[in-house]
Amino acid sequence: MKKIFIINLVYLLSILSCKDINKFSGGSYPYAETYVIPKSEKEVINTIIKLKEDNLDYKVPKLQWAGKETELLDGRDSHWYYFYFYFKDTNDIVEFWTREGNGPNETKVGFFSVSKGLNGSTHLINKDLSEKENTEIKRKFEKHIIDKIK
């Protein structure tokens, strides 16, 4: 009996230590890096909009997609409010969402993708990037966005 318990414990610990543990998560964005902000979603959305208005470098330039000039616009889709921010110095476009948290004054922010360049491919956070790239982009996201909306 003790042997079975130890085997199961070792198995469980090996699963939990896997880099790709999120592939077992449910939902639309299983790899998203999520943050909980102790403010209402309306307040967080307004703060993010103001942050972008005050820092025009965060506005994503128009880009070519499927042969057409395209503009990535922030906005609500279902229960998520999507945002696109441009980091001009590294030519990265980050995409994240907000949604109501579990309490009345709680908002979840989910950082889920980064595009390398205006014509680059999209990479999922916590999945497609190397550990170093993932850590760097998350730190940058936290510094430029999360820290400013808390």
Buried (B, 14 or more C-beta within 10 A) or exposed (E): EEEEEEEEEEEEEEEEEEEEEBEEEEEEBBBBBBBEBEBBBEEBBEBBEEBBEEBEEBBBEEBEEEEEEEEBEBEEEEEBBBBBBBBEEEEBBBBBBBBBBEEEEBBBBBBBBBBBEBEEEEBBBBBBBEEEBBEEBBEBBBEBBBEBBE
